[in-house]
């Protein structure tokens, strides 16, 4: 079966709307024309289309996946950031805006989940990290922050899965050294956020401690030492940092 023929099949478990039914009958050229018309009338959806273009076909089998896809980041990071800007900066203010922001962030988190389900770990990591980074940066400006904290935790769980999965992957599917460092940095920043604001149920410390290489172990230890040095006035925070360091050392034995 050709890729176009596969794409025309309804997705299992997804409701088939009248519009989708009509679209499935359109040719490739007709669908492109429709997209062109949409972009002319709604140019702001361009970044979202750029992001969705990279999504794997949901019904593709494991055997059909391109070798090395797991460590290949095909996403344009600017397309993710534009979607986050739309969610965080243009939703307005007040209690209603929080619901809009939560819905948009959850939708973007779902795109990360789709990449993770397809074994495209570098793309999944990029989506999860972008969401958590922007949400943490804007956290104090938002009302009803607990709703946003829940999204941050969901994405943290996704990042933890990305890291946990690496040990069982063939080498050509594993994240690059650079992507691993970015992933660990994201998790460490999330851990610090959780210490300050709560709301993170994912075991970030355990995830980092059981997965770091020797070089990464030294890197994370350096982060912890720097944090301890800069937080001399906060006994409670330093206790958490010391506990983190002890867990790291225990796993490294």
MILOSE-250451 format. One line per field, with one value per atom (N, C-alpha, C): residue in one letter; atom name; x, y, z. Coordinates in pm, whole numbers, padded with zeros to 5 digits, always signed. Example, Ala and Ser with C-alpha at 12.3 -4.5 7.8 and 13.67 -1.06 7.14 Angstrom:
residues 2
r	A A A S S S
a	N CA C N CA C
x	+01319 +01230 +01320 +01285 +01367 +01290
y	-00569 -00450 -00330 -00225 -00106 +00003
z	+00780 +00780 +00780 +00708 +00714 +00787
//
This chain:
residues 253
r	X X X X X X X X X X X X X X X X X X X X X X X X X X X X X X X X X X X X X X X X X X X X X X X X X X X X X X X X X X X X X X X X X X X X X X X X X X X X X X X X X X X X X X X X X X X X X X X X X X X X X X X X X X X X X X X X X X X X X X X X X X X X X X X X X X X X X X X X X X X X X X X X X X X X X X X X X X X X X X X X X X X X X X X X X X X X X X X X X X X X X X X X X X X X X X X X X X X X X X X X X X X X X X X X X X X X X X X X X X X X X X X X X X X X X X X X X X X X X X X X X X X X X X X X X X X X X X X X X X X X X X X X X X X X X X X X X X X X X X X X X X X X X X X X X X X X X X X X X X X X X X X X X X X X X X X X X X X X X X X X X X X X X X X X X X X X X X X X X X X X X X X X X X X X X X X X X X X X X X X X X X X X X X X X X X X X X X X X X X X X X X X X X X X X X X X X X X X X X X X X X X X X X X X X X X X X X X X X X X X X X X X X X X X X X X X X X X X X X X X X X X X X X X X X X X X X X X X X X X X X X X X X X X X X X X X X X X X X X X X X X X X X X X X X X X X X X X X X X X X X X X X X X X X X X X X X X X X X X X X X X X X X X X X X X X X X X X X X X X X X X X X X X X X X X X X X X X X X X X X X X X X X X X X X X X X X X X X X X X X X X X X X X X X X X X X X X X X X X X X X X X X X X X X X X X X X X X X X X X X X X X X X X X X X X X X X X X X X X X X X X X X X X X X X X X X X X X X X X X X X X X X X X X X X X X X X X X X X X X X X X X X X X X X X X X X X X X X X X X X X X X X X X X X X X X X X X X X X X X X X X X X X X X X X X X X X X X X X X X X X X X X X X X X X X X X X X X X X X X X
a	N CA C N CA C N CA C N CA C N CA C N CA C N CA C N CA C N CA C N CA C N CA C N CA C N CA C N CA C N CA C N CA C N CA C N CA C N CA C N CA C N CA C N CA C N CA C N CA C N CA C N CA C N CA C N CA C N CA C N CA C N CA C N CA C N CA C N CA C N CA C N CA C N CA C N CA C N CA C N CA C N CA C N CA C N CA C N CA C N CA C N CA C N CA C N CA C N CA C N CA C N CA C N CA C N CA C N CA C N CA C N CA C N CA C N CA C N CA C N CA C N CA C N CA C N CA C N CA C N CA C N CA C N CA C N CA C N CA C N CA C N CA C N CA C N CA C N CA C N CA C N CA C N CA C N CA C N CA C N CA C N CA C N CA C N CA C N CA C N CA C N CA C N CA C N CA C N CA C N CA C N CA C N CA C N CA C N CA C N CA C N CA C N CA C N CA C N CA C N CA C N CA C N CA C N CA C N CA C N CA C N CA C N CA C N CA C N CA C N CA C N CA C N CA C N CA C N CA C N CA C N CA C N CA C N CA C N CA C N CA C N CA C N CA C N CA C N CA C N CA C N CA C N CA C N CA C N CA C N CA C N CA C N CA C N CA C N CA C N CA C N CA C N CA C N CA C N CA C N CA C N CA C N CA C N CA C N CA C N CA C N CA C N CA C N CA C N CA C N CA C N CA C N CA C N CA C N CA C N CA C N CA C N CA C N CA C N CA C N CA C N CA C N CA C N CA C N CA C N CA C N CA C N CA C N CA C N CA C N CA C N CA C N CA C N CA C N CA C N CA C N CA C N CA C N CA C N CA C N CA C N CA C N CA C N CA C N CA C N CA C N CA C N CA C N CA C N CA C N CA C N CA C N CA C N CA C N CA C N CA C N CA C N CA C N CA C N CA C N CA C N CA C N CA C N CA C N CA C N CA C N CA C N CA C N CA C N CA C N CA C N CA C N CA C N CA C N CA C N CA C N CA C N CA C N CA C N CA C N CA C N CA C N CA C N CA C N CA C N CA C N CA C N CA C N CA C N CA C N CA C N CA C N CA C N CA C N CA C N CA C N CA C N CA C N CA C N CA C N CA C N CA C N CA C N CA C N CA C N CA C N CA C N CA C N CA C N CA C N CA C N CA C N CA C N CA C
x	+00084 +00000 +00087 +00057 +00137 +00113 +00209 +00197 +00071 +00041 -00079 -00206 -00204 -00321 -00337 -00224 -00230 -00286 -00239 -00282 -00431 -00490 -00632 -00720 -00659 -00738 -00770 -00890 -00922 -00831 -00797 -00714 -00797 -00740 -00809 -00833 -00956 -00988 -01018 -01006 -01035 -01171 -01256 -01387 -01370 -01445 -01440 -01546 -01504 -01598 -01633 -01740 -01782 -01673 -01608 -01502 -01386 -01344 -01234 -01272 -01396 -01441 -01430 -01465 -01455 -01309 -01226 -01084 -01014 -01056 -00992 -01015 -01118 -01149 -01075 -01005 -00935 -00800 -00756 -00624 -00515 -00391 -00276 -00277 -00299 -00298 -00411 -00526 -00640 -00615 -00552 -00521 -00418 -00318 -00219 -00286 -00379 -00451 -00529 -00591 -00664 -00571 -00454 -00356 -00313 -00288 -00250 -00358 -00482 -00593 -00602 -00581 -00581 -00473 -00352 -00239 -00263 -00331 -00362 -00460 -00557 -00661 -00621 -00540 -00496 -00344 -00267 -00121 -00059 -00129 -00075 -00067 -00133 -00124 -00002 +00075 +00194 +00289 +00329 +00420 +00363 +00232 +00172 +00183 +00158 +00171 +00315 +00412 +00554 +00583 +00524 +00545 +00479 +00356 +00280 +00334 +00400 +00455 +00551 +00622 +00723 +00665 +00535 +00475 +00479 +00514 +00514 +00371 +00356 +00225 +00183 +00069 +00033 +00028 -00011 -00029 +00097 +00208 +00330 +00378 +00422 +00470 +00614 +00659 +00798 +00894 +00859 +00948 +00966 +00868 +00874 +00952 +00992 +01062 +01202 +01245 +01375 +01482 +01585 +01692 +01759 +01791 +01856 +01763 +01633 +01535 +01532 +01563 +01552 +01643 +01762 +01856 +01861 +01769 +01770 +01661 +01702 +01605 +01570 +01448 +01404 +01318 +01278 +01193 +01269 +01200 +01250 +01209 +01307 +01275 +01197 +01216 +01142 +00992 +00954 +00811 +00749 +00825 +00776 +00763 +00867 +00865 +00752 +00722 +00611 +00479 +00463 +00340 +00330 +00444 +00445 +00416 +00470 +00441 +00292 +00233 +00089 +00010 +00056 -00015 +00003 +00126 +00159 +00144 +00167 +00172 +00047 -00032 -00147 -00280 -00277 -00402 -00479 -00417 -00484 -00456 -00537 -00519 -00649 -00639 -00756 -00769 -00868 -00881 -00912 -00983 -01016 -00891 -00792 -00671 -00595 -00601 -00527 -00579 -00711 -00768 -00724 -00717 -00671 -00525 -00444 -00301 -00282 -00355 -00343 -00380 -00489 -00533 -00429 -00369 -00268 -00141 -00098 +00022 +00000 -00119 -00150 -00150 -00200 -00199 -00055 +00030 +00171 +00242 +00208 +00264 +00223 +00100 +00053 +00134 +00181 +00267 +00399 +00452 +00571 +00546 +00427 +00392 +00388 +00337 +00331 +00471 +00563 +00701 +00762 +00735 +00789 +00733 +00603 +00540 +00603 +00651 +00713 +00862 +00916 +01058 +01144 +01085 +01161 +01199 +01299 +01332 +01387 +01467 +01524 +01414 +01316 +01204 +01116 +01089 +01008 +01075 +01205 +01279 +01268 +01282 +01277 +01143 +01034 +00901 +00883 +00912 +00895 +00980 +01106 +01198 +01154 +01105 +01059 +00939 +00846 +00727 +00764 +00845 +00880 +00961 +01053 +01136 +01054 +00964 +00881 +00781 +00722 +00622 +00685 +00805 +00876 +00911 +00957 +00995 +00877 +00757 +00637 +00554 +00598 +00513 +00456 +00538 +00493 +00396 +00392 +00302 +00161 +00145 +00018 -00069 -00200 -00295 -00326 -00367 -00398 -00282 -00163 -00042 -00046 -00125 -00125 -00162 -00246 -00283 -00161 -00080 +00041 +00145 +00152 +00245 +00213 +00085 +00046 +00099 +00097 +00150 +00301 +00367 +00512 +00548 +00470 +00497 +00475 +00372 +00348 +00466 +00515 +00630 +00756 +00768 +00882 +00881 +00763 +00750 +00794 +00762 +00805 +00956 +01017 +01163 +01230 +01173 +01227 +01220 +01110 +01097 +01203 +01225 +01329 +01464 +01498 +01627 +01631 +01527 +01523 +01533 +01476 +01470 +01606 +01695 +01820 +01905 +01905 +01993 +01960 +01836 +01794 +01792 +01835 +01831 +01963 +01958 +02083 +02154 +02284 +02363 +02316 +02275 +02236 +02100 +02029 +01902 +01913 +02027 +02044 +02066 +02025 +02045 +02194 +02228 +02368 +02411 +02541 +02595 +02536 +02527 +02472 +02326 +02247 +02105 +02087 +02173 +02165 +02194 +02294 +02326 +02210 +02147 +02030 +01917 +01898 +01792 +01818 +01942 +01978 +01964 +02002 +01987 +01840 +01754 +01610 +01558 +01597 +01550 +01601 +01725 +01781 +01708 +01679 +01605 +01464 +01403 +01270 +01277 +01382 +01397 +01407 +01485 +01498 +01363 +01289 +01155 +01066 +01071 +00990 +01024 +01153 +01193 +01134 +01122 +01072 +00919 +00853 +00709 +00628 +00693 +00619 +00553 +00469 +00391 +00457 +00581 +00651 +00654 +00576 +00569 +00670 +00718 +00816 +00943 +01001 +01124 +01243 +01265 +01372 +01508 +01528 +01659 +01693 +01599 +01622 +01648 +01573 +01590 +01731 +01777 +01911 +02016 +02002 +02106 +02127 +02020 +02036 +02077 +02081 +02108 +02236 +02296 +02412 +02534 +02610 +02741 +02842 +02965 +03067 +03089 +03097 +03116 +02995 +02876 +02755 +02744 +02790 +02792 +02873 +02992 +03076 +03010 +02944 +02876 +02765 +02681 +02570 +02624 +02730 +02791 +02837 +02892 +02934 +02816 +02704 +02584 +02541 +02545 +02503 +02595 +02726 +02821 +02799 +02774 +02750 +02623 +02519 +02395 +02413 +02487 +02512 +02589 +02687 +02768 +02685 +02592 +02514 +02392 +02363 +02247 +02288 +02394 +02445 +02348 +02259 +02165 +02039 +02021 +01899 +01933 +01912 +01944 +01858 +01730 +01637 +01675 +01707 +01744 +01875 +01969 +02096 +02079 +01985 +01959 +01909 +01822 +01772 +01886 +01974 +02088 +02183 +02207 +02295 +02233 +02101 +02033 +02043 +02031 +02046 +02187 +02287 +02426 +02451 +02393 +02410 +02347 +02229 +02163 +02246 +02305 +02391 +02513 +02572 +02690 +02654 +02537 +02494 +02472 +02408 +02383 +02512 +02612 +02737 +02831 +02797 +02883 +02884
y	-00120 +00000 +00124 +00222 +00342 +00429 +00523 +00613 +00698 +00747 +00828 +00748 +00620 +00536 +00512 +00493 +00476 +00599 +00717 +00841 +00865 +00805 +00824 +00740 +00643 +00557 +00629 +00612 +00671 +00615 +00698 +00654 +00574 +00465 +00379 +00456 +00452 +00518 +00665 +00720 +00861 +00877 +00968 +00987 +01043 +00990 +01034 +01140 +01266 +01374 +01383 +01457 +01475 +01545 +01643 +01716 +01624 +01540 +01448 +01349 +01305 +01212 +01273 +01401 +01469 +01491 +01525 +01550 +01424 +01307 +01182 +01153 +01216 +01193 +01290 +01387 +01487 +01433 +01483 +01446 +01523 +01483 +01550 +01699 +01730 +01868 +01949 +01886 +01956 +01989 +01897 +01921 +02032 +02034 +02142 +02276 +02279 +02402 +02449 +02356 +02392 +02451 +02391 +02442 +02583 +02604 +02737 +02840 +02801 +02892 +02922 +02820 +02840 +02938 +02921 +03007 +03151 +03168 +03303 +03372 +03295 +03353 +03355 +03259 +03249 +03230 +03332 +03316 +03278 +03306 +03274 +03124 +03042 +02897 +02835 +02918 +02867 +02792 +02851 +02781 +02647 +02641 +02515 +02409 +02450 +02355 +02306 +02398 +02359 +02252 +02269 +02174 +02040 +02045 +01922 +01843 +01912 +01842 +01732 +01754 +01658 +01540 +01546 +01436 +01307 +01194 +01066 +01023 +00946 +00891 +00796 +00817 +00740 +00590 +00542 +00398 +00330 +00406 +00344 +00237 +00125 +00016 +00039 -00032 -00021 -00054 -00149 -00190 -00082 +00008 +00110 +00234 +00240 +00358 +00367 +00491 +00514 +00488 +00406 +00382 +00513 +00523 +00643 +00759 +00737 +00845 +00895 +00808 +00846 +00960 +00969 +01074 +01188 +01189 +01291 +01394 +01515 +01621 +01689 +01666 +01725 +01849 +01873 +01988 +02118 +02218 +02354 +02413 +02440 +02485 +02616 +02698 +02824 +02800 +02690 +02661 +02625 +02558 +02527 +02656 +02740 +02863 +02955 +02959 +03044 +02995 +02863 +02808 +02839 +02834 +02866 +03014 +03098 +03241 +03266 +03198 +03214 +03169 +03062 +03009 +03096 +03142 +03210 +03362 +03419 +03564 +03628 +03551 +03610 +03557 +03487 +03432 +03534 +03649 +03751 +03735 +03800 +03796 +03753 +03724 +03683 +03532 +03488 +03345 +03265 +03325 +03251 +03221 +03311 +03291 +03168 +03135 +03019 +02891 +02882 +02765 +02754 +02869 +02870 +02827 +02882 +02847 +02699 +02648 +02506 +02418 +02453 +02372 +02371 +02487 +02495 +02420 +02435 +02364 +02213 +02172 +02028 +01973 +02053 +02011 +01995 +02091 +02083 +01965 +01941 +01825 +01696 +01693 +01577 +01552 +01660 +01645 +01579 +01619 +01552 +01405 +01374 +01233 +01153 +01215 +01146 +01112 +01206 +01179 +01067 +01072 +00969 +00832 +00825 +00698 +00640 +00729 +00684 +00659 +00677 +00656 +00768 +00884 +00999 +01085 +01037 +01092 +01233 +01264 +01398 +01501 +01468 +01559 +01570 +01457 +01459 +01545 +01525 +01603 +01752 +01790 +01932 +01994 +01921 +01972 +01984 +01877 +01880 +01989 +02000 +02097 +02240 +02264 +02399 +02438 +02345 +02375 +02404 +02317 +02338 +02465 +02492 +02612 +02739 +02750 +02870 +02882 +02768 +02771 +02811 +02761 +02799 +02947 +02996 +03137 +03230 +03187 +03271 +03238 +03143 +03084 +03187 +03278 +03373 +03477 +03490 +03588 +03533 +03401 +03337 +03323 +03324 +03297 +03147 +03099 +02957 +02871 +02898 +02835 +02683 +02626 +02481 +02409 +02474 +02413 +02403 +02506 +02508 +02412 +02403 +02309 +02166 +02135 +02000 +01969 +02069 +02050 +02033 +02113 +02101 +01961 +01907 +01773 +01667 +01684 +01589 +01588 +01706 +01715 +01661 +01681 +01626 +01474 +01416 +01271 +01226 +01306 +01275 +01283 +01385 +01397 +01281 +01241 +01126 +00999 +00981 +00865 +00868 +00987 +01000 +00952 +00992 +00955 +00808 +00760 +00620 +00523 +00561 +00471 +00453 +00549 +00550 +00424 +00372 +00258 +00132 +00121 +00000 +00017 +00132 +00158 +00121 +00082 +00063 +00198 +00194 +00317 +00422 +00376 +00473 +00537 +00490 +00549 +00637 +00632 +00704 +00853 +00934 +01077 +01109 +01216 +01260 +01312 +01328 +01382 +01520 +01600 +01736 +01732 +01646 +01637 +01583 +01489 +01437 +01548 +01630 +01739 +01837 +01867 +01954 +01892 +01762 +01692 +01699 +01670 +01675 +01817 +01915 +02055 +02088 +02044 +02068 +02004 +01880 +01810 +01879 +01925 +01992 +02123 +02199 +02324 +02296 +02189 +02152 +02113 +02040 +02001 +02124 +02224 +02347 +02418 +02420 +02479 +02407 +02274 +02197 +02224 +02248 +02282 +02416 +02508 +02641 +02648 +02576 +02593 +02466 +02350 +02225 +02187 +02084 +02044 +01944 +01903 +01808 +01672 +01578 +01445 +01347 +01378 +01291 +01284 +01164 +01146 +01191 +01323 +01380 +01334 +01337 +01299 +01155 +01064 +00924 +00902 +00974 +00961 +01002 +01115 +01162 +01066 +01031 +00950 +00814 +00751 +00614 +00612 +00728 +00731 +00802 +00880 +00960 +00873 +00913 +00853 +00913 +00867 +00920 +01069 +01108 +01250 +01332 +01279 +01350 +01357 +01252 +01251 +01369 +01390 +01502 +01636 +01642 +01766 +01801 +01703 +01729 +01761 +01694 +01726 +01872 +01917 +02057 +02152 +02118 +02201 +02208 +02092 +02087 +02169 +02157 +02235 +02384 +02422 +02564 +02613 +02532 +02569 +02579 +02484 +02486 +02613 +02647 +02766 +02893 +02898 +03019 +03026 +02919 +02916 +02898 +02963 +02946 +02995 +03087 +03140 +03057 +02955 +02875 +02734 +02708 +02577 +02468 +02495 +02394 +02358 +02459 +02433 +02354 +02388 +02316 +02170 +02143 +02004 +01924 +01985 +01918 +01894 +01991 +01977 +01867 +01862 +01758 +01620 +01609 +01481 +01438 +01532 +01506 +01451 +01518 +01477 +01337 +01309 +01177 +01067 +01095 +00998 +00975 +01080 +01071 +00983 +01004 +00926 +00780 +00757 +00620 +00541 +00605 +00537 +00516 +00601 +00590 +00484 +00423 +00319 +00191
z	+00000 +00000 +00000 -00085 -00092 +00032 +00050 +00165 +00154 +00029 +00011 +00041 +00000 +00027 +00175 +00246 +00391 +00458 +00412 +00474 +00456 +00352 +00326 +00416 +00486 +00574 +00705 +00759 +00889 +00998 +01095 +01206 +01304 +01350 +01446 +01576 +01625 +01751 +01739 +01615 +01594 +01525 +01573 +01510 +01368 +01277 +01137 +01115 +01101 +01079 +00930 +00903 +00763 +00682 +00744 +00673 +00639 +00735 +00707 +00598 +00601 +00498 +00359 +00348 +00218 +00179 +00276 +00246 +00195 +00247 +00204 +00056 +00001 -00140 -00233 -00172 -00252 -00300 -00415 -00467 -00393 -00415 -00355 -00393 -00520 -00567 -00505 -00489 -00430 -00283 -00212 -00071 -00057 -00145 -00141 -00167 -00260 -00289 -00166 -00095 +00027 +00132 +00147 +00245 +00205 +00076 +00028 +00061 +00040 +00070 +00219 +00301 +00446 +00488 +00433 +00469 +00424 +00313 +00267 +00361 +00409 +00493 +00641 +00683 +00822 +00827 +00794 +00789 +00923 +01034 +01165 +01192 +01108 +01131 +01064 +00994 +00926 +01017 +01133 +01224 +01273 +01296 +01340 +01230 +01105 +00995 +00983 +00999 +00995 +01100 +01217 +01325 +01295 +01247 +01222 +01103 +01010 +00894 +00936 +01047 +01091 +01169 +01200 +01276 +01195 +01260 +01189 +01157 +01049 +01015 +01127 +01192 +01313 +01294 +01175 +01157 +01103 +01087 +01035 +01132 +01079 +01164 +01205 +01307 +01353 +01240 +01155 +01049 +00943 +00932 +00829 +00872 +00998 +01046 +00984 +00959 +00901 +01006 +00976 +01072 +01114 +01243 +01293 +01319 +01304 +01320 +01464 +01559 +01699 +01739 +01680 +01720 +01620 +01524 +01419 +01446 +01484 +01511 +01379 +01333 +01207 +01229 +01352 +01381 +01368 +01318 +01321 +01457 +01543 +01678 +01678 +01577 +01573 +01559 +01494 +01479 +01614 +01700 +01834 +01915 +01908 +01987 +01946 +01816 +01770 +01826 +01833 +01890 +02039 +02108 +02250 +02273 +02188 +02198 +02181 +02083 +02061 +02183 +02248 +02364 +02487 +02510 +02635 +02631 +02515 +02509 +02451 +02377 +02310 +02362 +02474 +02528 +02610 +02635 +02714 +02863 +02944 +03089 +03155 +03286 +03361 +03369 +03445 +03472 +03346 +03250 +03128 +03045 +03051 +02971 +03014 +03143 +03193 +03128 +03113 +03047 +02902 +02833 +02694 +02685 +02776 +02779 +02807 +02906 +02941 +02822 +02754 +02640 +02529 +02501 +02395 +02433 +02558 +02603 +02605 +02644 +02644 +02501 +02407 +02267 +02217 +02253 +02211 +02279 +02406 +02476 +02406 +02354 +02281 +02154 +02091 +01974 +02016 +02132 +02185 +02210 +02263 +02287 +02157 +02051 +01922 +01871 +01888 +01847 +01933 +02063 +02152 +02116 +02088 +02050 +01924 +01836 +01711 +01726 +01848 +01870 +01816 +01791 +01743 +01864 +01938 +02069 +02063 +01963 +01953 +01929 +01845 +01822 +01947 +02011 +02133 +02240 +02259 +02358 +02329 +02202 +02165 +02203 +02179 +02211 +02362 +02435 +02580 +02646 +02602 +02663 +02634 +02513 +02479 +02565 +02583 +02664 +02808 +02868 +03009 +03028 +02936 +02949 +02946 +02849 +02837 +02951 +02990 +03098 +03230 +03257 +03380 +03378 +03264 +03253 +03277 +03238 +03252 +03375 +03456 +03559 +03655 +03704 +03805 +03749 +03617 +03556 +03537 +03552 +03521 +03644 +03623 +03730 +03733 +03852 +03868 +03816 +03872 +03821 +03828 +03917 +03934 +03805 +03723 +03595 +03503 +03505 +03422 +03479 +03613 +03676 +03634 +03617 +03575 +03434 +03346 +03211 +03216 +03298 +03313 +03360 +03453 +03504 +03397 +03315 +03205 +03108 +03075 +02984 +03051 +03181 +03255 +03248 +03260 +03247 +03107 +03006 +02871 +02856 +02916 +02912 +02984 +03099 +03172 +03089 +03016 +02928 +02818 +02761 +02658 +02710 +02832 +02889 +02929 +02994 +03038 +02921 +02809 +02693 +02627 +02643 +02568 +02590 +02710 +02743 +02664 +02618 +02546 +02394 +02346 +02203 +02136 +02007 +01933 +01922 +01904 +01908 +01808 +01688 +01586 +01613 +01717 +01754 +01879 +01946 +02072 +02048 +02144 +02137 +02133 +02065 +02059 +02196 +02213 +02339 +02366 +02261 +02277 +02319 +02255 +02292 +02433 +02473 +02611 +02712 +02681 +02773 +02782 +02667 +02669 +02751 +02737 +02811 +02961 +03000 +03143 +03198 +03118 +03161 +03184 +03094 +03109 +03238 +03262 +03382 +03509 +03507 +03624 +03651 +03546 +03564 +03616 +03569 +03617 +03765 +03802 +03943 +04031 +03989 +04067 +04076 +03965 +03967 +04067 +04067 +04161 +04305 +04333 +04469 +04513 +04420 +04453 +04457 +04363 +04347 +04369 +04370 +04384 +04254 +04259 +04144 +04051 +04082 +03996 +04067 +04016 +04076 +04015 +03896 +03830 +03913 +03924 +04001 +03917 +03915 +03833 +03883 +04014 +04070 +04034 +04055 +04023 +03875 +03792 +03646 +03605 +03656 +03621 +03677 +03804 +03871 +03806 +03761 +03706 +03559 +03496 +03352 +03311 +03398 +03356 +03328 +03229 +03203 +03301 +03297 +03387 +03364 +03238 +03206 +03250 +03228 +03268 +03419 +03487 +03634 +03685 +03628 +03670 +03638 +03524 +03485 +03584 +03617 +03710 +03850 +03892 +04021 +04023 +03910 +03901 +03915 +03854 +03869 +04015 +04082 +04222 +04311 +04289 +04369 +04349 +04226 +04197 +04267 +04265 +04332 +04483 +04540 +04685 +04723 +04641 +04668 +04661 +04565 +04545 +04636 +04711 +04800 +04945 +04985 +05121 +05227 +05190 +05288 +05304 +05219 +05223 +05270 +05397 +05453 +05392 +05376 +05321 +05179 +05097 +04957 +04951 +05038 +05038 +05079 +05169 +05208 +05089 +05008 +04888 +04789 +04774 +04684 +04730 +04861 +04916 +04897 +04917 +04896 +04750 +04660 +04516 +04491 +04545 +04526 +04582 +04697 +04757 +04672 +04615 +04527 +04401 +04351 +04233 +04262 +04378 +04416 +04441 +04502 +04530 +04402 +04303 +04176 +04098 +04127 +04053 +04107 +04219 +04279 +04195
//
